[in-house]
Amino acid sequence: MRRYGDPIQKGLTYRRRPGAYGLIVKGRQVLLALTEDEDEALMFPGGGIDPGESPIQALHREVMEETGWRIAVKRRLGFYHRQVFMSDYGYAAHKVCHIYLCEAGRQVADPIEPDHTPVFADLEAAQKLLSLEAERNFVRLLR
């Protein structure tokens, strides 16, 4: 499994945190989530898989929370992992990120999470704008 991001830091205990994320297309555009906090980032919508959830259930929930959009999941593209300190939760995580190719349906609500805004970018721009190298690499698969 390919690893991205910071190396493992000695002395930290990492909690395993699986997550599901969507490379969500609408024509030649990609639906992204802009997080508007001190660490502003543009990323694939998605997040952690809660106990009792399947990855697909988690993906639908997270996309709705972050963008207000409904999606159709087409197929799993792959996965990667990274280590990160999750300041919102107060712990270091070993994130295993499952990436799904999805088609955007329609926006049915505003994002539930107040610091998230849905943003569309064309495929070329998304490769430059995405905050995570791993996600930029998945966009390259579609070109």
PALODREN-717966 format. One line per 10 residues: number of its first residue (from 1); their letters; for each residue x, y, z of N, C-alpha, C. Coordinates in pm, whole numbers, plus 50000, padded with zeros to 5 digits. Example, Ala and Ser with C-alpha at 12.3 -4.5 7.8 and 13.67 -1.06 7.14 Angstrom:
# PALODREN-717966
1 = as = 51319,49431,50780,51230,49550,50780,51320,49670,50780 ~ 51285,49775,50708,51367,49894,50714,51290,50003,50787 $
//
This chain:
# PALODREN-717966
1 = mrrygdpiqk = 50086,49883,50000,50000,50000,50000,50091,50123,50000 ~ 50062,50217,49913,50145,50337,49902,50119,50432,50017 ~ 50227,50490,50071,50215,50586,50180,50249,50725,50128 ~ 50173,50823,50172,50194,50963,50139,50210,51042,50267 ~ 50266,51161,50255,50268,51254,50367,50386,51235,50459 ~ 50367,51280,50581,50474,51281,50681,50516,51141,50721 ~ 50643,51124,50755,50688,50994,50806,50632,50969,50946 ~ 50635,50844,50987,50591,50807,51121,50683,50874,51222 ~ 50625,50937,51323,50703,51005,51426,50721,50913,51546 ~ 50845,50898,51588,50874,50815,51705,50810,50879,51827 $
11 = gltyrrrpga = 50760,50794,51916,50699,50842,52039,50550,50869,52028 ~ 50495,50868,51907,50351,50887,51891,50283,50751,51872 ~ 50167,50736,51932,50085,50618,51909,49977,50657,51810 ~ 49967,50581,51702,49871,50611,51596,49750,50519,51606 ~ 49632,50578,51600,49508,50501,51593,49476,50475,51447 ~ 49437,50352,51418,49398,50319,51280,49264,50388,51252 ~ 49256,50458,51141,49135,50532,51105,49105,50511,50957 ~ 49025,50408,50924,48988,50389,50783,48888,50496,50739 ~ 48898,50533,50613,48807,50634,50560,48773,50606,50414 ~ 48665,50668,50369,48619,50655,50230,48607,50796,50172 $
21 = yglivkgrqv = 48662,50812,50051,48669,50943,49986,48626,50928,49841 ~ 48562,51033,49788,48511,51026,49653,48580,51118,49555 ~ 48625,51060,49444,48665,51139,49328,48536,51151,49248 ~ 48468,51262,49268,48330,51279,49220,48331,51366,49095 ~ 48287,51308,48984,48291,51379,48857,48151,51419,48811 ~ 48150,51530,48739,48029,51578,48670,48081,51632,48538 ~ 48069,51552,48434,48131,51588,48307,48282,51583,48321 ~ 48348,51694,48289,48495,51703,48303,48534,51782,48427 ~ 48441,51793,48522,48469,51863,48646,48467,51766,48763 ~ 48534,51809,48872,48545,51728,48993,48485,51808,49108 $
31 = llaltedede = 48400,51743,49189,48344,51806,49309,48442,51788,49424 ~ 48483,51899,49483,48578,51898,49594,48517,51966,49715 ~ 48578,51946,49830,48533,52011,49954,48642,52106,50001 ~ 48606,52232,50015,48697,52332,50069,48671,52343,50218 ~ 48774,52317,50298,48761,52335,50443,48815,52472,50478 ~ 48733,52549,50543,48767,52689,50573,48800,52704,50721 ~ 48919,52656,50758,48967,52672,50894,49112,52718,50887 ~ 49183,52712,50997,49322,52760,50998,49412,52679,50905 ~ 49375,52556,50874,49450,52471,50782,49373,52454,50652 ~ 49325,52565,50595,49239,52560,50476,49293,52461,50374 $
41 = almfpgggid = 49206,52376,50324,49247,52272,50230,49135,52245,50130 ~ 49174,52199,50013,49081,52157,49909,49105,52008,49888 ~ 49003,51927,49916,49021,51782,49918,48901,51710,49859 ~ 48919,51579,49834,48805,51495,49798,48709,51494,49917 ~ 48579,51502,49893,48484,51484,50003,48494,51341,50057 ~ 48480,51328,50186,48485,51197,50248,48539,51207,50388 ~ 48553,51092,50452,48604,51092,50588,48598,50954,50649 ~ 48607,50952,50780,48617,50828,50856,48494,50739,50845 ~ 48522,50610,50850,48416,50509,50850,48383,50479,50995 ~ 48260,50509,51036,48218,50487,51173,48189,50339,51199 $
51 = pgespiqalh = 48199,50294,51325,48166,50155,51356,48026,50119,51306 ~ 48016,50004,51241,47888,49956,51188,47857,50005,51048 ~ 47937,50097,50994,47915,50148,50859,48000,50071,50759 ~ 47949,50058,50638,48031,50010,50528,48104,50131,50469 ~ 48209,50110,50393,48276,50223,50330,48182,50306,50241 ~ 48093,50240,50170,48000,50312,50081,47901,50394,50163 ~ 47849,50339,50272,47759,50417,50358,47830,50539,50414 ~ 47954,50520,50458,48032,50632,50512,48055,50738,50406 ~ 48085,50695,50284,48110,50789,50175,47985,50874,50147 ~ 47869,50811,50137,47745,50887,50114,47721,50987,50227 $
61 = revmeetgwr = 47739,50943,50351,47717,51032,50466,47815,51149,50464 ~ 47943,51119,50445,48044,51224,50448,48027,51325,50334 ~ 47996,51277,50214,47975,51368,50101,47857,51460,50129 ~ 47751,51405,50186,47635,51488,50220,47673,51591,50326 ~ 47745,51549,50430,47785,51642,50536,47873,51755,50484 ~ 47964,51723,50392,48063,51821,50347,48021,51903,50226 ~ 47926,51850,50145,47889,51921,50022,47739,51939,50003 ~ 47658,51853,50063,47514,51856,50038,47473,51787,49909 ~ 47567,51719,49843,47540,51653,49716,47511,51504,49736 ~ 47423,51453,49650,47401,51308,49637,47495,51258,49528 $
71 = iavkrrlgfy = 47540,51134,49543,47635,51076,49448,47594,50935,49410 ~ 47648,50889,49298,47637,50749,49258,47779,50694,49256 ~ 47805,50592,49336,47937,50531,49342,47950,50434,49225 ~ 48056,50453,49146,48079,50370,49027,48171,50252,49057 ~ 48289,50282,49115,48384,50173,49146,48493,50224,49238 ~ 48560,50130,49300,48674,50164,49387,48796,50180,49298 ~ 48867,50292,49316,48987,50319,49237,49113,50265,49302 ~ 49114,50261,49435,49233,50216,49506,49237,50273,49646 ~ 49354,50268,49708,49367,50319,49844,49512,50358,49869 ~ 49532,50432,49976,49665,50469,50021,49657,50491,50171 $
81 = hrqvfmsdyg = 49773,50513,50233,49769,50544,50375,49862,50660,50406 ~ 49833,50723,50519,49917,50834,50567,49901,50848,50717 ~ 50002,50905,50778,49998,50934,50921,49977,51084,50936 ~ 49889,51120,51027,49856,51262,51045,49806,51284,51187 ~ 49835,51401,51243,49776,51437,51370,49643,51504,51341 ~ 49536,51450,51397,49401,51503,51373,49365,51597,51489 ~ 49392,51726,51470,49374,51824,51577,49229,51832,51625 ~ 49133,51811,51535,48991,51814,51575,48959,51704,51676 ~ 49032,51593,51668,49006,51478,51754,49110,51462,51865 ~ 49223,51530,51850,49326,51526,51952,49410,51400,51954 $
91 = yaahkvchiy = 49426,51334,51839,49511,51216,51836,49579,51200,51700 ~ 49685,51120,51701,49755,51087,51577,49684,50967,51514 ~ 49668,50973,51382,49594,50867,51313,49678,50807,51201 ~ 49662,50676,51186,49711,50605,51068,49587,50591,50979 ~ 49575,50682,50883,49457,50685,50797,49477,50593,50678 ~ 49383,50504,50658,49378,50419,50539,49263,50474,50456 ~ 49298,50535,50343,49203,50611,50262,49162,50533,50138 ~ 49036,50490,50133,48981,50418,50019,48918,50520,49925 ~ 48958,50519,49797,48913,50618,49700,48816,50552,49602 ~ 48700,50617,49585,48596,50567,49496,48568,50668,49385 $
101 = lceagrqvad = 48553,50618,49263,48508,50701,49153,48357,50713,49164 ~ 48307,50835,49164,48164,50860,49180,48117,50959,49075 ~ 47988,50959,49052,47925,51057,48965,47839,51148,49052 ~ 47852,51279,49029,47771,51374,49104,47626,51363,49059 ~ 47536,51359,49155,47393,51360,49125,47344,51503,49124 ~ 47291,51545,49239,47246,51684,49253,47265,51727,49397 ~ 47272,51858,49413,47284,51912,49548,47144,51923,49606 ~ 47124,51861,49723,46992,51859,49785,46987,51939,49914 ~ 47103,51987,49960,47108,52063,50085,47239,52141,50090 ~ 47246,52234,50181,47373,52299,50211,47456,52200,50292 $
111 = piepdhtpvf = 47588,52216,50291,47671,52128,50375,47629,52138,50521 ~ 47628,52024,50589,47595,52019,50731,47711,52072,50814 ~ 47833,52040,50770,47951,52086,50842,47975,52233,50805 ~ 47975,52322,50905,47978,52466,50876,48106,52516,50811 ~ 48215,52445,50825,48342,52492,50769,48375,52429,50634 ~ 48275,52369,50567,48296,52306,50436,48213,52376,50329 ~ 48272,52389,50210,48205,52448,50096,48231,52359,49974 ~ 48126,52321,49900,48148,52244,49778,48206,52335,49669 ~ 48304,52281,49596,48370,52356,49489,48388,52262,49370 ~ 48355,52311,49250,48383,52234,49129,48507,52290,49062 $
121 = adleaaqkll = 48593,52200,49013,48712,52239,48939,48725,52144,48821 ~ 48776,52194,48708,48799,52102,48597,48915,52010,48634 ~ 48926,51900,48562,49026,51798,48596,49167,51854,48599 ~ 49200,51939,48503,49334,51998,48498,49361,52084,48621 ~ 49265,52169,48657,49282,52257,48773,49287,52176,48903 ~ 49207,52072,48912,49202,51990,49034,49340,51931,49064 ~ 49413,51893,48959,49547,51836,48981,49640,51936,49049 ~ 49617,52063,49028,49702,52166,49087,49647,52216,49220 ~ 49514,52215,49236,49450,52276,49352,49438,52184,49473 ~ 49428,52054,49449,49409,51962,49561,49525,51971,49659 $
131 = sleaernfvr = 49493,51966,49786,49593,51981,49893,49679,51858,49913 ~ 49627,51739,49880,49701,51615,49905,49756,51557,49775 ~ 49884,51524,49777,49950,51464,49660,49878,51336,49617 ~ 49837,51255,49712,49769,51129,49679,49644,51155,49596 ~ 49566,51255,49634,49443,51285,49561,49475,51341,49422 ~ 49579,51422,49412,49621,51472,49280,49657,51354,49189 ~ 49721,51252,49245,49758,51134,49166,49635,51056,49120 ~ 49532,51048,49200,49409,50979,49156,49341,51056,49045 ~ 49343,51188,49048,49285,51267,48939,49359,51241,48810 ~ 49490,51224,48817,49571,51196,48697,49525,51067,48628 $
141 = llr = 49470,50974,48703,49421,50849,48643,49307,50872,48545 ~ 49234,50981,48562,49117,51008,48478,49151,51082,48349 ~ 49268,51139,48343,49302,51224,48227,49334,51146,48105 $
//
